[in-house]
Amino acid sequence: MKSYILKKLIAGYRVNPRYSGLDLVALPYKYTNAKILVKHGGKKMIIDQDTPLLGKKTFPDKFGRDKTYTLYYYLWQPSKNQIKLEL
């Protein structure tokens, strides 16, 4: 299982106005077959095949390396059951 530690959550309106008021997770990779454990502020969330992908955006590299990168957005929903399973 991949593990990813978030620095910050993304406000939903930045991705799409209909997600206004929601906190989103932005990951540099999309769920494929392995579950992704996301950690932020002492809370955890598992992204798997049941987690809907809300969108994706591609950005130019801000360091001038003539590349682009893509972020995939998921709804931040830490589950109490998932936290108990990790203990």
Residue pairs with C-beta under 8 A, 6 or more apart in sequence:
1 34
1 35
1 36
1 37
2 29
2 34
2 35
2 36
2 37
3 36
3 37
3 39
4 27
4 36
4 37
4 38
4 39
5 38
5 39
5 40
6 25
6 38
6 39
6 40
8 40
9 23
9 24
9 25
9 40
9 76
10 23
10 24
10 25
10 26
10 73
11 20
11 22
11 23
11 24
12 19
12 20
12 21
12 22
12 23
12 24
13 19
13 20
13 21
15 24
15 54
15 55
15 57
15 73
16 54
16 55
19 54
22 75
22 76
23 75
23 76
24 54
24 73
24 74
24 75
24 76
25 38
25 40
25 45
25 47
25 73
25 74
25 75
25 76
26 71
26 72
26 73
27 36
27 38
27 47
27 71
27 72
27 73
27 74
28 69
28 70
28 71
28 72
29 36
29 72
30 53
30 56
30 72
31 47
31 48
31 49
31 51
31 53
31 72
35 46
35 47
35 48
36 46
36 47
36 48
37 44
37 45
37 46
37 86
38 44
38 45
38 46
38 47
40 76
40 78
43 78
43 83
44 78
44 82
44 83
44 86
45 76
45 77
45 78
45 79
45 82
46 79
46 82
47 74
51 74
51 75
52 74
52 75
53 72
53 73
53 74
54 73
54 74
54 75
55 72
55 73
56 70
56 71
56 72
56 73
57 70
57 71
57 73
58 68
58 69
58 70
59 68
59 69
59 70
59 71
60 67
60 68
61 67
61 68
61 69
